[in-house]
Amino acid sequence: MFRVLTAIAIILALAGFGYWYMQRSTPVMTVAPTRGDAAEIVYASGVVEPRNWAKVTSLVRERIVEECDCEGQQVEKDAVLARLDASEAESALHELEARLRLAREEYRRLSVLADRNAASRQAVDRASSEVAQLEALVAGQKARLDSYVLRAPTRGVVLRSDAEVGEIAEPGTALFWVGQPRPLLVIADVNEEDIPRVEVGQRALMRSDAFAGRNLEAVVDSITPKGDPVNKTYRVRLRLPDDTPLMIGMSVDVNIITRVSENALLVPSLALRGNEVYVVENDRAVRRKLDIGIRGLQEVEVLSGVTADTRVISPFPEDLAEGARVTLAKE
């Protein structure tokens, strides 16, 4: 009998503990939806560049023998920025000019002999053709000699110089950047799935590590019609204000505002899993599905499902059961 009574007592104790465990209240943090503006954004990364500028590159592979000390200085169009070693090209030109002189002398000699019937017209024609070929070679070599002098393509400031006397200039490698320091643009790459939402005139907010905490703004200026099929991006140019602190070459994070919902009902993003939240009703946790509008990084616009006086559990309680008893913890 003692053993039976002991077993009954243990069972009753376990049942009581289970009932208490099931009926206990779980403390939760709650928030009330707030009113504010919700913004839909498109993210991109970009680089600050001048609107008007050009790169100066070499067309030939040759050693740099002269460089202007003009970085940061204003230069006129066609100003000499650097010279390359043209000794071999000049020697080739002198050789062609010497051959041209001899060819012209031979042409004049044969022309005189032909007038005296001492030379054939075929010989004169061959000499004339030789003169014409050498004149073309001399003109081409003189044109090539011009490529040994690097000139400013436009009037502007030498924004940067990477030329050093003694180094080898490689064809296609930019040695100078010439342009106007103002106005400035941000050149951003936007993913192709986001580009349909981007339009000229939209406002953009930016962040730069160089100016942490400062509000930086721009306006969408233009969108390149053809995208990059490899990177699946489109180039978007954003116009910066004249008083921007950003400098040429800086990188920025760009948030293009594509849509704004004013006076929207907002709940924290942490309170949601997908489109669902937990709310407190009659001291119990109730799972509720919401109709969502704009999703931001910190807050989400709610179109329906909660009201301004609803107590929403935040952050979303992963281990809380539907209908569980809850108590409100201090916020």
Secondary structure, 3 states (H helix, E strand, C coil): CHHHHHHHHHHHHHHHHHHHHHHCCEEECEECCEEEEEEEEEEEEEEEEECCEEEEEECCCEEEEEECCCCCCEECCCCEEEEECCHHHHHHHHHHHHHHHHHHHHHHHHHHHHHCCCCCHHHHHHHHHHHHHHHHHHHHHHHHHHCCEEECCCCEEEEEECCCCCCEECECCEEEEEECCCCEEEEEEEECCCHHHCCCCCEEEEECHHHCCCCEEEEEEEECCCCECCCCEEEEEEECCCCCCCCCCCEEEEEEEEEEEEEEEEEEHHHCECCEEEEEECCEEEEEECEEEEECCCEEEEEECCCCCCCEECCCCCCCCCCCEEEECCC
